[in-house]
């Protein structure tokens, strides 16, 4: 499944997505890393910038709890490698749904300069 991120029409700086597995969730995180155009209110006017949402790789990593340094099992002379490009580097997101929660509706929003990510299991809706 191709992850499609939907920007909220009602709330500024709020995004939604449906993820059926970890790969979808990883693609959601990568898509958010690339997202351009943040809603800004200045002088009573609302407009959209052309800036990236995240000012650095590390700020994106903090939101999704991606470790800064990972063990490199392919290099016997070095036990570490850094994550420089979230789009091509290998890593695992720690701030993620459990396997038994998928599919999930993912909700990402920005409050007072900080991004928050939350999700809700669709299975829980069906069980009630």
C-alpha positions in Angstrom: 0.0 0.0 0.0 1.2 3.5 -0.8 1.0 5.7 2.2 -0.9 8.9 1.5 -0.8 11.6 4.1 -3.8 13.8 4.3 -3.5 17.3 5.7 -6.5 18.3 7.9 -8.9 20.8 6.4 -10.1 21.9 9.8 -7.0 22.2 11.9 -3.7 23.9 10.9 -0.6 21.7 11.1 -2.4 18.4 11.5 -1.9 15.4 9.3 -3.7 12.0 9.1 -2.8 8.7 7.5 -3.9 5.0 7.5 -1.2 2.5 8.0 -1.8 -1.2 7.7 1.7 -2.4 8.9 5.1 -1.1 10.1 6.3 -0.5 6.5 3.3 1.8 5.9 4.1 3.6 9.2 7.8 3.9 8.2 6.7 5.4 4.8 4.4 7.8 6.7 7.4 9.0 8.7 9.5 9.4 5.6 6.8 11.3 3.8 6.5 13.7 6.8 10.2 14.2 6.7 9.8 15.4 3.1 6.6 17.5 3.7 6.9 21.1 2.7 4.5 23.9 3.5 3.6 24.7 7.1 0.6 26.8 8.0 1.5 30.1 9.7 -0.7 32.8 11.1 0.9 36.3 11.0 -0.9 39.6 11.5 -4.3 37.8 11.5 -3.6 36.3 8.0 -3.1 32.6 7.5 -0.7 31.4 4.8 1.5 28.5 3.9 5.3 28.6 3.9 7.5 26.6 1.5 9.7 25.5 4.3 10.2 21.9 5.4 8.3 20.9 8.6 11.5 19.6 10.3 14.5 22.0 10.6 16.9 19.0 10.8 17.2 15.3 10.6 17.7 15.1 14.4 14.4 17.0 15.1 12.6 14.4 12.8 14.4 11.6 14.6 13.3 12.9 18.0 9.6 12.9 17.0 9.7 9.3 15.8 12.3 8.1 18.4 14.9 6.9 15.8 18.2 6.1 17.5 21.0 8.4 16.6 23.5 5.6 16.3 22.9 2.0 15.4 25.0 -1.1 15.6 26.5 -2.0 12.2 26.6 -5.7 11.8 28.2 -5.5 8.4 31.3 -3.7 9.5 33.5 -5.7 11.8 35.9 -2.7 12.3 33.3 -0.3 13.4 30.3 -1.0 15.7 28.4 2.2 14.9 27.1 4.2 12.0 25.1 7.4 11.9 21.7 8.1 10.3 22.2 10.9 7.9 19.4 10.5 5.4 16.0 9.1 6.7 14.9 8.3 3.1 17.7 5.8 2.4 19.4 4.9 5.6 18.4 1.7 7.5 16.9 2.2 11.0 13.9 1.3 13.1 11.4 3.7 14.5 10.8 3.3 18.3 7.7 5.5 18.5 5.4 3.2 16.6 2.3 1.0 17.0 2.6 -2.6 18.2 2.2 -5.3 15.5 -1.2 -6.3 16.9 -2.5 -2.7 16.7 -2.4 -2.5 12.9 -4.2 -1.2 10.9 -4.1 2.2 12.6 -5.2 5.7 11.9 -2.2 8.0 12.5 -2.5 11.5 13.7 0.4 14.0 13.7 0.0 17.5 14.9 2.1 20.4 16.0 1.5 22.3 19.2 3.7 25.2 20.4 6.5 24.2 18.1 6.6 20.5 19.0 5.3 17.7 16.8 3.3 14.9 18.4 2.3 11.6 16.8 -0.5 9.4 18.0 -2.5 6.5 16.5 -5.6 4.5 17.1 -6.2 0.9 16.2 -9.1 0.3 13.8 -9.4 -3.2 15.3 -10.4 -1.6 18.6 -13.2 0.2 16.9 -14.5 -3.0 15.5 -14.3 -4.8 18.8 -16.6 -2.4 20.6 
